[in-house]
Amino acid sequence: MNVGKIARMLVGAVLVALGALWVLQGADLVRIKPVLCVADCQPLVGGSPVWLAVGVVAFLAGLALLTVHRRRGRLGRGQE
């Protein structure tokens, strides 16, 4: 494995995890208090359609990165 493939896998895994969290928070299934506040931070009350959409996009982008990695790895082995 080269560095590019490892980086793609890590970024894909992080995007899948964050996307899943943001979907759950946007759908108001998970509530987490703010961790690092610089100003007057208030927790969200209720779901957020914006974070739900951002979560879906991040989740799908992460899956795409992981899928591209797996497909390229399979194709590359057969050609060598």
The first five atom37 places (N, CA, C, CB, O) and aatype in JSON, in Angstrom:
{
  "aatype": [12, 2, 19, 7, 11, 9, 0, 1, 12, 10, 19, 7, 0, 19, 10, 19, 0, 10, 7, 0, 10, 17, 19, 10, 5, 7, 0, 3, 10, 19, 1, 9, 11, 14, 19, 10, 4, 19, 0, 3, 4, 5, 14, 10, 19, 7, 7, 15, 14, 19, 17, 10, 0, 19, 7, 19, 19, 0, 13, 10, 0, 7, 10, 0, 10, 10, 16, 19, 8, 1, 1, 1, 7, 1, 10, 7, 1, 7, 5, 6],
  "atom_mask": [
    [1, 1, 1, 1, 1],
    [1, 1, 1, 1, 1],
    [1, 1, 1, 1, 1],
    [1, 1, 1, 0, 1],
    [1, 1, 1, 1, 1],
    [1, 1, 1, 1, 1],
    [1, 1, 1, 1, 1],
    [1, 1, 1, 1, 1],
    [1, 1, 1, 1, 1],
    [1, 1, 1, 1, 1],
    [1, 1, 1, 1, 1],
    [1, 1, 1, 0, 1],
    [1, 1, 1, 1, 1],
    [1, 1, 1, 1, 1],
    [1, 1, 1, 1, 1],
    [1, 1, 1, 1, 1],
    [1, 1, 1, 1, 1],
    [1, 1, 1, 1, 1],
    [1, 1, 1, 0, 1],
    [1, 1, 1, 1, 1],
    [1, 1, 1, 1, 1],
    [1, 1, 1, 1, 1],
    [1, 1, 1, 1, 1],
    [1, 1, 1, 1, 1],
    [1, 1, 1, 1, 1],
    [1, 1, 1, 0, 1],
    [1, 1, 1, 1, 1],
    [1, 1, 1, 1, 1],
    [1, 1, 1, 1, 1],
    [1, 1, 1, 1, 1],
    [1, 1, 1, 1, 1],
    [1, 1, 1, 1, 1],
    [1, 1, 1, 1, 1],
    [1, 1, 1, 1, 1],
    [1, 1, 1, 1, 1],
    [1, 1, 1, 1, 1],
    [1, 1, 1, 1, 1],
    [1, 1, 1, 1, 1],
    [1, 1, 1, 1, 1],
    [1, 1, 1, 1, 1],
    [1, 1, 1, 1, 1],
    [1, 1, 1, 1, 1],
    [1, 1, 1, 1, 1],
    [1, 1, 1, 1, 1],
    [1, 1, 1, 1, 1],
    [1, 1, 1, 0, 1],
    [1, 1, 1, 0, 1],
    [1, 1, 1, 1, 1],
    [1, 1, 1, 1, 1],
    [1, 1, 1, 1, 1],
    [1, 1, 1, 1, 1],
    [1, 1, 1, 1, 1],
    [1, 1, 1, 1, 1],
    [1, 1, 1, 1, 1],
    [1, 1, 1, 0, 1],
    [1, 1, 1, 1, 1],
    [1, 1, 1, 1, 1],
    [1, 1, 1, 1, 1],
    [1, 1, 1, 1, 1],
    [1, 1, 1, 1, 1],
    [1, 1, 1, 1, 1],
    [1, 1, 1, 0, 1],
    [1, 1, 1, 1, 1],
    [1, 1, 1, 1, 1],
    [1, 1, 1, 1, 1],
    [1, 1, 1, 1, 1],
    [1, 1, 1, 1, 1],
    [1, 1, 1, 1, 1],
    [1, 1, 1, 1, 1],
    [1, 1, 1, 1, 1],
    [1, 1, 1, 1, 1],
    [1, 1, 1, 1, 1],
    [1, 1, 1, 0, 1],
    [1, 1, 1, 1, 1],
    [1, 1, 1, 1, 1],
    [1, 1, 1, 0, 1],
    [1, 1, 1, 1, 1],
    [1, 1, 1, 0, 1],
    [1, 1, 1, 1, 1],
    [1, 1, 1, 1, 1]
  ],
  "atom_positions": [
    [[0.84, -1.19, 0.0], [0.0, 0.0, 0.0], [0.88, 1.24, 0.0], [-0.96, 0.0, 1.22], [1.88, 1.32, 0.72]],
    [[0.49, 2.19, -0.81], [1.24, 3.43, -0.8], [0.53, 4.47, 0.07], [1.43, 3.96, -2.23], [-0.58, 4.24, 0.55]],
    [[1.17, 5.58, 0.25], [0.66, 6.63, 1.14], [-0.67, 7.19, 0.64], [1.69, 7.75, 1.27], [-1.54, 7.51, 1.44]],
    [[-0.83, 7.32, -0.67], [-2.06, 7.86, -1.23], [-3.27, 6.98, -0.92], [0.0, 0.0, 0.0], [-4.34, 7.49, -0.58]],
    [[-3.09, 5.68, -1.03], [-4.2, 4.76, -0.73], [-4.56, 4.8, 0.75], [-3.83, 3.33, -1.14], [-5.74, 4.78, 1.11]],
    [[-3.56, 4.86, 1.61], [-3.81, 4.93, 3.05], [-4.53, 6.22, 3.4], [-2.49, 4.81, 3.85], [-5.47, 6.22, 4.19]],
    [[-4.09, 7.33, 2.82], [-4.73, 8.63, 3.08], [-6.17, 8.62, 2.59], [-3.94, 9.77, 2.39], [-7.06, 9.13, 3.28]],
    [[-6.42, 8.05, 1.41], [-7.77, 7.97, 0.88], [-8.66, 7.13, 1.79], [-7.76, 7.39, -0.54], [-9.82, 7.49, 2.02]],
    [[-8.14, 6.02, 2.3], [-8.91, 5.18, 3.22], [-9.24, 5.92, 4.51], [-8.14, 3.89, 3.53], [-10.37, 5.86, 4.99]],
    [[-8.25, 6.62, 5.07], [-8.47, 7.35, 6.32], [-9.48, 8.48, 6.14], [-7.15, 7.9, 6.85], [-10.38, 8.65, 6.97]],
    [[-9.34, 9.24, 5.08], [-10.27, 10.34, 4.83], [-11.68, 9.79, 4.6], [-9.81, 11.19, 3.61], [-12.66, 10.35, 5.08]],
    [[-11.77, 8.7, 3.86], [-13.08, 8.08, 3.62], [-13.72, 7.6, 4.9], [0.0, 0.0, 0.0], [-14.92, 7.79, 5.11]],
    [[-12.93, 6.96, 5.77], [-13.47, 6.45, 7.03], [-13.92, 7.6, 7.94], [-12.42, 5.59, 7.75], [-14.96, 7.51, 8.59]],
    [[-13.14, 8.68, 7.98], [-13.51, 9.83, 8.81], [-14.79, 10.48, 8.27], [-12.36, 10.87, 8.85], [-15.66, 10.86, 9.04]],
    [[-14.9, 10.61, 6.95], [-16.1, 11.2, 6.36], [-17.33, 10.33, 6.62], [-15.92, 11.4, 4.86], [-18.41, 10.87, 6.87]],
    [[-17.19, 9.03, 6.57], [-18.31, 8.14, 6.85], [-18.75, 8.31, 8.3], [-17.94, 6.66, 6.56], [-19.94, 8.43, 8.59]],
    [[-17.79, 8.33, 9.23], [-18.12, 8.46, 10.65], [-18.75, 9.82, 10.96], [-16.86, 8.26, 11.5], [-19.77, 9.89, 11.64]],
    [[-18.15, 10.9, 10.46], [-18.71, 12.23, 10.71], [-20.05, 12.4, 10.03], [-17.74, 13.31, 10.23], [-20.97, 12.99, 10.59]],
    [[-20.17, 11.88, 8.82], [-21.44, 11.97, 8.11], [-22.56, 11.27, 8.86], [0.0, 0.0, 0.0], [-23.67, 11.79, 8.96]],
    [[-22.26, 10.09, 9.39], [-23.27, 9.36, 10.16], [-23.66, 10.15, 11.41], [-22.74, 7.95, 10.56], [-24.84, 10.23, 11.75]],
    [[-22.68, 10.73, 12.09], [-22.97, 11.53, 13.29], [-23.83, 12.74, 12.94], [-21.67, 11.98, 13.97], [-24.8, 13.04, 13.63]],
    [[-23.47, 13.44, 11.85], [-24.21, 14.63, 11.46], [-25.63, 14.29, 11.02], [-23.48, 15.36, 10.34], [-26.55, 15.06, 11.26]],
    [[-25.81, 13.14, 10.37], [-27.16, 12.71, 9.99], [-28.0, 12.47, 11.25], [-27.11, 11.41, 9.12], [-29.14, 12.92, 11.33]],
    [[-27.42, 11.78, 12.22], [-28.15, 11.5, 13.46], [-28.47, 12.78, 14.22], [-27.34, 10.56, 14.35], [-29.56, 12.93, 14.78]],
    [[-27.53, 13.71, 14.25], [-27.78, 14.98, 14.92], [-28.8, 15.82, 14.15], [-26.47, 15.77, 15.09], [-29.67, 16.44, 14.76]],
    [[-28.71, 15.84, 12.84], [-29.65, 16.61, 12.03], [-31.06, 16.06, 12.12], [0.0, 0.0, 0.0], [-32.03, 16.82, 12.02]],
    [[-31.18, 14.74, 12.31], [-32.5, 14.11, 12.45], [-32.98, 14.17, 13.9], [-32.46, 12.65, 11.98], [-34.06, 13.65, 14.21]],
    [[-32.22, 14.78, 14.76], [-32.54, 14.93, 16.19], [-32.63, 13.58, 16.91], [-33.85, 15.69, 16.35], [-33.44, 13.4, 17.82]],
    [[-31.79, 12.65, 16.5], [-31.72, 11.35, 17.18], [-30.59, 11.32, 18.2], [-31.53, 10.23, 16.16], [-30.6, 10.5, 19.12]],
    [[-29.61, 12.21, 18.04], [-28.48, 12.31, 18.96], [-28.31, 13.77, 19.33], [-27.16, 11.72, 18.33], [-28.34, 14.65, 18.47]],
    [[-28.13, 14.02, 20.62], [-27.87, 15.39, 21.09], [-26.56, 15.4, 21.86], [-29.04, 15.91, 21.99], [-26.39, 14.65, 22.83]],
    [[-25.65, 16.25, 21.43], [-24.34, 16.38, 22.06], [-24.14, 17.85, 22.42], [-23.18, 15.86, 21.13], [-24.37, 18.74, 21.6]],
    [[-23.71, 18.1, 23.64], [-23.43, 19.48, 24.05], [-22.19, 19.98, 23.31], [-23.24, 19.57, 25.59], [-21.32, 19.18, 22.98]],
    [[-22.1, 21.3, 23.06], [-20.91, 21.85, 22.41], [-19.66, 21.55, 23.24], [-21.06, 23.37, 22.21], [-19.67, 21.66, 24.47]],
    [[-18.57, 21.18, 22.56], [-17.35, 20.8, 23.24], [-16.42, 22.0, 23.4], [-16.63, 19.67, 22.48], [-16.01, 22.33, 24.52]],
    [[-16.09, 22.66, 22.31], [-15.2, 23.82, 22.34], [-15.99, 25.06, 21.93], [-13.98, 23.6, 21.41], [-16.4, 25.19, 20.78]],
    [[-16.19, 25.95, 22.86], [-16.93, 27.18, 22.56], [-16.0, 28.37, 22.67], [-18.13, 27.34, 23.51], [-15.29, 28.53, 23.66]],
    [[-16.02, 29.21, 21.66], [-15.23, 30.43, 21.68], [-16.13, 31.6, 22.09], [-14.58, 30.7, 20.3], [-15.68, 32.53, 22.75]],
    [[-17.37, 31.54, 21.69], [-18.33, 32.6, 22.0], [-19.45, 32.0, 22.86], [-18.91, 33.24, 20.69], [-19.23, 31.02, 23.57]],
    [[-20.61, 32.57, 22.78], [-21.76, 32.11, 23.55], [-22.42, 30.95, 22.79], [-22.76, 33.27, 23.79], [-23.34, 31.17, 22.01]],
    [[-21.96, 29.74, 23.03], [-22.47, 28.56, 22.32], [-23.7, 28.0, 23.01], [-21.39, 27.47, 22.23], [-23.74, 27.84, 24.23]],
    [[-24.69, 27.73, 22.21], [-25.93, 27.13, 22.7], [-26.15, 25.81, 21.97], [-27.15, 28.1, 22.5], [-25.93, 25.74, 20.76]],
    [[-26.59, 24.79, 22.67], [-26.9, 23.53, 21.96], [-28.12, 23.72, 21.07], [-27.14, 22.39, 22.97], [-29.01, 24.5, 21.38]],
    [[-28.15, 22.98, 19.96], [-29.29, 23.05, 19.06], [-30.49, 22.38, 19.71], [-28.97, 22.37, 17.71], [-30.37, 21.34, 20.35]],
    [[-31.63, 22.99, 19.53], [-32.88, 22.41, 20.02], [-33.63, 21.91, 18.79], [-33.73, 23.45, 20.86], [-34.0, 22.7, 17.92]],
    [[-33.86, 20.62, 18.73], [-34.53, 20.05, 17.56], [-33.54, 19.72, 16.47], [0.0, 0.0, 0.0], [-32.35, 20.03, 16.57]],
    [[-34.02, 19.09, 15.44], [-33.17, 18.7, 14.32], [-32.81, 19.88, 13.44], [0.0, 0.0, 0.0], [-33.36, 20.97, 13.58]],
    [[-31.89, 19.63, 12.54], [-31.45, 20.67, 11.62], [-31.38, 20.06, 10.21], [-30.07, 21.26, 12.05], [-30.55, 19.19, 9.95]],
    [[-32.24, 20.51, 9.31], [-32.22, 19.97, 7.94], [-30.89, 20.21, 7.24], [-33.34, 20.59, 7.13], [-30.46, 19.41, 6.41]],
    [[-30.24, 21.33, 7.57], [-28.94, 21.63, 6.94], [-27.92, 20.57, 7.34], [-28.45, 23.05, 7.35], [-27.21, 20.05, 6.48]],
    [[-27.83, 20.25, 8.64], [-26.85, 19.26, 9.09], [-27.22, 17.85, 8.63], [-26.73, 19.3, 10.6], [-26.34, 17.01, 8.43]],
    [[-28.5, 17.6, 8.47], [-28.93, 16.32, 7.92], [-28.42, 16.18, 6.49], [-30.47, 16.2, 7.96], [-27.89, 15.13, 6.12]],
    [[-28.58, 17.23, 5.68], [-28.11, 17.2, 4.29], [-26.59, 17.12, 4.22], [-28.61, 18.44, 3.53], [-26.04, 16.36, 3.42]],
    [[-25.9, 17.92, 5.06], [-24.43, 17.88, 5.07], [-23.95, 16.49, 5.47], [-23.87, 18.95, 6.05], [-22.97, 15.99, 4.91]],
    [[-24.61, 15.87, 6.42], [-24.24, 14.54, 6.86], [-24.41, 13.5, 5.76], [0.0, 0.0, 0.0], [-23.56, 12.63, 5.6]],
    [[-25.49, 13.59, 5.02], [-25.72, 12.65, 3.91], [-24.64, 12.8, 2.85], [-27.13, 12.87, 3.29], [-24.11, 11.81, 2.35]],
    [[-24.31, 14.04, 2.51], [-23.28, 14.29, 1.5], [-21.92, 13.78, 1.98], [-23.19, 15.8, 1.17], [-21.2, 13.13, 1.22]],
    [[-21.56, 14.06, 3.23], [-20.28, 13.61, 3.77], [-20.22, 12.08, 3.82], [-20.05, 14.2, 5.17], [-19.2, 11.49, 3.48]],
    [[-21.31, 11.45, 4.25], [-21.37, 9.99, 4.33], [-21.18, 9.36, 2.95], [-22.72, 9.54, 4.94], [-20.4, 8.43, 2.79]],
    [[-21.89, 9.88, 1.96], [-21.78, 9.34, 0.6], [-20.4, 9.59, 0.0], [-22.85, 9.94, -0.29], [-19.87, 8.74, -0.72]],
    [[-19.82, 10.76, 0.28], [-18.47, 11.04, -0.22], [-17.46, 10.08, 0.4], [-18.09, 12.51, 0.09], [-16.55, 9.6, -0.28]],
    [[-17.6, 9.81, 1.69], [-16.71, 8.85, 2.34], [-16.86, 7.46, 1.77], [0.0, 0.0, 0.0], [-15.86, 6.77, 1.54]],
    [[-18.09, 7.04, 1.54], [-18.32, 5.72, 0.93], [-17.71, 5.67, -0.47], [-19.83, 5.41, 0.86], [-17.13, 4.65, -0.85]],
    [[-17.83, 6.75, -1.22], [-17.25, 6.78, -2.56], [-15.73, 6.64, -2.5], [-17.63, 8.09, -3.28], [-15.15, 5.9, -3.29]],
    [[-15.1, 7.33, -1.56], [-13.64, 7.2, -1.43], [-13.25, 5.78, -1.06], [-13.12, 8.18, -0.37], [-12.28, 5.25, -1.6]],
    [[-13.98, 5.17, -0.16], [-13.66, 3.8, 0.24], [-13.93, 2.82, -0.9], [-14.47, 3.41, 1.47], [-13.18, 1.86, -1.07]],
    [[-14.98, 3.04, -1.65], [-15.32, 2.14, -2.76], [-14.32, 2.26, -3.89], [-16.73, 2.44, -3.27], [-13.91, 1.25, -4.47]],
    [[-13.91, 3.48, -4.22], [-12.9, 3.68, -5.27], [-11.62, 2.98, -4.87], [-12.64, 5.18, -5.52], [-10.97, 2.35, -5.7]],
    [[-11.25, 3.08, -3.62], [-10.03, 2.42, -3.14], [-10.13, 0.91, -3.33], [-9.76, 2.75, -1.66], [-9.19, 0.28, -3.82]],
    [[-11.25, 0.32, -2.94], [-11.41, -1.12, -3.03], [-11.42, -1.59, -4.48], [-12.69, -1.56, -2.32], [-10.83, -2.61, -4.8]],
    [[-12.1, -0.84, -5.36], [-12.16, -1.24, -6.77], [-10.8, -1.14, -7.44], [-13.16, -0.37, -7.52], [-10.41, -2.04, -8.18]],
    [[-10.08, -0.07, -7.17], [-8.75, 0.08, -7.77], [-7.81, -1.01, -7.27], [-8.17, 1.47, -7.45], [-6.98, -1.51, -8.03]],
    [[-7.94, -1.36, -5.99], [-7.07, -2.41, -5.45], [-7.33, -3.75, -6.11], [0.0, 0.0, 0.0], [-6.38, -4.48, -6.39]],
    [[-8.57, -4.08, -6.37], [-8.91, -5.35, -7.01], [-8.46, -5.36, -8.47], [-10.43, -5.61, -6.92], [-7.92, -6.36, -8.95]],
    [[-8.68, -4.26, -9.16], [-8.27, -4.2, -10.56], [-6.76, -4.23, -10.7], [-8.83, -2.94, -11.22], [-6.22, -4.85, -11.62]],
    [[-6.09, -3.56, -9.79], [-4.63, -3.49, -9.86], [-3.98, -4.84, -9.65], [0.0, 0.0, 0.0], [-2.96, -5.13, -10.27]],
    [[-4.53, -5.67, -8.8], [-3.94, -6.97, -8.52], [-4.04, -7.9, -9.72], [-4.6, -7.6, -7.32], [-3.12, -8.68, -9.99]],
    [[-5.14, -7.83, -10.43], [-5.34, -8.72, -11.56], [-4.47, -8.36, -12.75], [0.0, 0.0, 0.0], [-4.18, -9.22, -13.58]],
    [[-4.03, -7.1, -12.84], [-3.25, -6.65, -13.98], [-1.77, -6.89, -13.79], [-3.49, -5.2, -14.23], [-1.03, -6.88, -14.77]],
    [[-1.32, -7.11, -12.58], [0.11, -7.27, -12.34], [0.6, -8.64, -12.68], [0.43, -6.98, -10.91], [1.79, -8.93, -12.53]]
  ]
}
